Structure formats: structure tokens, C-alpha cells
């Protein structure tokens, strides 16, 4: 049975004001949040896997949104951490700024579920109205509601 996007969303895994200004630090900030919520047992190893994937295949920023991720056995289920930067953080080879970062950890055996979830997220954030709500949400709940209401 496929995992629904709503099952991955948790207010405790959303940072609406990333302090970081560089991709590595922003990813680290989100990984630390995921570790704090108990979703990643070995955060440093997970961080290195995400960064290694970014070095090999840099994430592409579209519409100010980026999806860094790692397929790894360091997570038992798909985990999703979200960060928002008002100024934007330059990602990838072209340095386009991402204001919304959806960091995903996915176990090897759940790659199909991952593809469904990231496809749903990508479709949602392409919508200008939804993206505007996400960029201006005052609380993590308001942010997540924009994703869950629209994905039903």
C-alpha cells in the first residue's frame, strides 16, 4: 500500500525560518531537526549521504523549490523535513535560489512510494497559489494544511 503524503507531514519537521545561507548548512539544519524528532538514528551519516548525492547529482531548483534526498538504510521509513528561507539559498550548478527545501530520506525498499510522494509534492509546489501560501504561512500547521488540503 502506497504511503500518502499526509502521512509524512509533521509540524515538528518544518522550519519556517532557516538560519543558514548555504546549501550544506541548510541541509544540516533540517537533518538536525529530523534527528531531534527521532526520525534519523545516525544524523551525521545521513547528512553525508545527502551531501554525497548532491555532489554527484545536484538538485535542480524549479520555482524556488528544491528536493535534496538520499536513498538509504539509515531510515526505517520515508522521512520528510522542510525548510523555508525568505532570502533563498543558492543550490546546484546554476546557483538558482531555493526558498522551499524538501529534504527526503527514503529506505531502498520504498523507492516507488518515494517517487509517488515527491511527484505529488512537485505537482503541488508548481501551483502559484499553493506556493504563495507556503511562502507566507505563519505557522507550520498553516504550511502543512496548504499541502494536505490540496493533495486530497
Secondary structure, DSSP 8 states (H G I E B T S, - for coil): ----HHHH--GGGEESS----SHHHHHHHHHHHHHHTTS-S-HHHHHHHHHHHHHHS----BTTEE--EEE-TT-SS-EEEEEEEEEEEEETTTTEEEEEEEEEEE-GGGHHHHHHHHHHHHHHHHSHHHHHHHHH-SSHHHHHHHHHHHH-
